[in-house]
Amino acid sequence: MENTDRYKKLRLLVRKVNKARKQQDRKIDILCNDFIAAQREFIKRLETINFVANFYEAIIGASDLNSLFYIAGELINTKIPGANVVVFLRNQKDFKLHVSESKQPITIEQTRLENFFSAELVNNICESNRVCNLEDFFAMGLQGNPTHLNEISAAAIPLGRTGPSPGFVLIYRSSENKLTPDEINNITAITGGLAHAIQAHQPAAQTSG
């Protein structure tokens, strides 16, 4: 009888030890996963900081708006492969745009998304001053074949930080290679500096015109 009691106590002790070990293993797994996730996020931030620093350093060399847009488009294309980049700038009644084509342009029956943008749509996107996607474009007045245009993954990133934006950067490519949140965030990180550079070159452009 005494041996039976000892055996029961031993089994109970083993269960407790095993349970405690499993709980500790779970905690270690959680800590490891959290550490890995934090490390990945840290690396992403470092990559974004590096991209922003390189971008700002490159656009300093721009002598006018055309060269500024060319440099910006080239750098954005290196960060978002296969994407077309269009910078929209609005004025009182209309808008101007600069197109930077990808070295691997989309092949959706030669669809150029920027061709469907009206002054009203550009104005609505600028007034919203937030990142907009294709669904937002349709809600704001985009006219075109929804089925056809839905084969495109697109985002408009505003150039302004507060209040109505003076313009935005339109990025789009085939929906087979959908734009990712990280890619959009990287472009969002450089729009402030790009907006200041555009503003710095606009007076000279207006004077020369």
C-alpha positions in Angstrom: 0.0 0.0 0.0 2.8 2.3 0.9 4.6 1.6 -2.4 1.3 2.3 -4.3 1.0 5.7 -2.6 4.6 6.5 -3.5 4.1 5.5 -7.1 1.0 7.8 -7.3 2.9 10.7 -5.8 5.8 10.1 -8.2 3.4 10.0 -11.2 1.8 13.2 -10.0 5.2 14.9 -9.6 6.2 13.8 -13.1 2.9 15.2 -14.5 3.6 18.6 -12.8 7.1 18.7 -14.0 6.0 17.9 -17.6 3.2 20.5 -17.4 5.6 23.1 -16.1 8.1 22.2 -18.9 5.5 22.5 -21.6 4.4 25.9 -20.2 8.0 27.1 -20.2 8.5 25.8 -23.7 5.4 27.7 -24.8 6.8 30.9 -23.2 10.1 30.4 -24.9 8.4 29.9 -28.3 6.4 33.1 -27.8 9.5 35.0 -26.8 11.4 33.6 -29.8 8.6 34.4 -32.2 8.3 37.9 -30.7 12.0 38.4 -31.0 12.1 37.2 -34.6 9.1 39.4 -35.5 10.8 42.4 -33.8 14.0 41.7 -35.7 12.2 41.5 -39.0 10.4 44.8 -38.3 13.7 46.4 -37.3 15.3 45.3 -40.5 12.4 46.6 -42.5 12.8 50.0 -40.8 16.5 50.1 -41.5 15.8 49.3 -45.2 13.2 52.1 -45.3 15.6 54.5 -43.6 18.4 53.5 -46.1 16.0 54.0 -49.0 14.9 57.4 -47.8 18.5 58.5 -47.2 19.5 57.4 -50.7 16.5 59.0 -52.2 17.0 62.4 -50.6 20.7 62.3 -51.5 19.9 61.6 -55.1 17.2 64.2 -55.6 19.5 67.0 -54.2 21.3 66.8 -57.6 18.1 67.6 -59.6 18.4 70.9 -61.5 14.7 71.2 -62.5 11.4 69.5 -62.2 12.0 67.2 -65.2 15.2 65.9 -63.8 13.7 65.6 -60.3 10.8 63.5 -61.6 13.2 61.4 -63.6 15.5 60.6 -60.7 12.5 60.0 -58.4 10.9 57.6 -60.9 14.1 55.7 -61.3 14.6 55.3 -57.6 11.0 54.3 -56.9 11.3 51.7 -59.7 14.3 50.1 -58.0 12.2 49.7 -54.8 9.0 48.6 -56.5 10.0 46.4 -59.5 7.6 46.3 -62.5 5.6 49.4 -61.4 4.8 52.5 -63.5 5.2 55.7 -61.5 3.2 58.9 -62.3 3.5 62.1 -60.3 0.3 64.3 -60.4 0.4 68.0 -59.5 -2.8 69.9 -59.5 -3.3 73.6 -60.1 -6.3 75.8 -59.8 -8.3 74.3 -62.8 -6.4 71.3 -64.0 -3.4 69.1 -63.3 0.0 68.2 -64.7 1.6 64.8 -64.6 5.0 63.2 -65.2 5.2 59.5 -66.2 8.1 57.2 -65.3 7.6 53.9 -67.0 8.8 50.6 -65.5 11.6 48.8 -67.4 9.0 45.9 -67.4 5.8 47.8 -68.3 2.5 46.1 -67.6 0.9 44.4 -70.6 -2.8 44.7 -70.0 -3.8 45.7 -73.6 -1.6 48.8 -73.3 -3.8 50.1 -70.5 -2.5 53.4 -69.0 -4.2 54.0 -65.8 -3.3 57.7 -65.7 -5.3 58.2 -69.0 -8.5 57.6 -67.0 -7.8 60.4 -64.5 -9.9 63.5 -64.8 -9.4 66.9 -63.1 -12.3 66.0 -60.7 -10.7 62.7 -59.7 -7.3 64.3 -59.2 -8.9 67.0 -57.1 -10.8 64.4 -55.0 -7.7 62.4 -54.3 -5.7 65.5 -53.3 -8.5 66.6 -51.0 -8.7 63.3 -49.3 -4.9 63.4 -48.5 -4.7 59.7 -47.8 -3.4 56.7 -49.6 -6.1 55.6 -52.1 -6.5 52.3 -54.0 -8.4 51.4 -57.1 -11.6 51.0 -55.2 -11.3 54.5 -53.9 -10.6 55.8 -57.4 -13.9 54.4 -58.6 -15.7 55.9 -55.6 -14.1 59.3 -56.3 -15.2 59.3 -60.0 -12.8 57.1 -62.0 -14.4 56.4 -65.4 -13.4 53.2 -67.2 -14.1 49.5 -67.6 -14.1 48.1 -64.0 -13.3 44.6 -65.1 -10.4 45.8 -67.2 -9.0 48.2 -64.6 -9.4 45.6 -61.8 -6.5 43.8 -63.5 -4.3 46.5 -62.1 -2.9 46.9 -58.6 -2.6 50.6 -57.8 -2.1 53.2 -55.1 -2.0 57.0 -54.9 0.3 58.3 -52.2 -0.3 62.0 -51.3 2.5 64.5 -51.4 1.0 66.5 -48.5 1.1 65.7 -44.8 -1.8 67.8 -43.5 -4.8 69.5 -45.3 -5.4 69.2 -49.0 -2.4 67.7 -50.9 -0.8 69.5 -53.8 -0.5 66.2 -55.7 0.2 62.6 -55.3 2.4 59.7 -56.6 0.4 57.1 -58.5 2.0 53.6 -58.6 0.5 50.7 -60.5 1.3 47.3 -62.0 -0.4 44.1 -62.9 -2.6 42.7 -60.1 -0.8 39.4 -60.6 2.0 41.1 -58.7 -0.1 43.1 -56.2 1.5 46.1 -54.5 2.4 45.2 -50.9 1.8 47.4 -47.8 5.6 47.5 -47.3 6.1 48.9 -50.8 3.5 51.5 -50.3 4.9 52.4 -46.9 8.4 52.9 -48.4 7.0 55.4 -50.9 5.0 57.1 -48.2 8.3 57.7 -46.4 9.8 59.7 -49.2 6.8 61.8 -50.3 7.5 64.5 -47.8 11.0 65.2 -49.1 9.8 64.9 -52.7 7.1 67.5 -52.0 9.6 69.9 -50.6 11.9 69.4 -53.7 9.0 70.0 -56.1 8.1 73.2 -54.2 11.7 74.3 -54.4 11.8 73.9 -58.2 8.3 75.2 -59.0 9.1 79.0 -58.7 12.0 78.6 -61.2 9.7 76.6 -63.6 7.0 79.3 -63.3 9.5 82.1 -63.9 11.0 80.4 -67.0 7.5 79.7 -68.4 
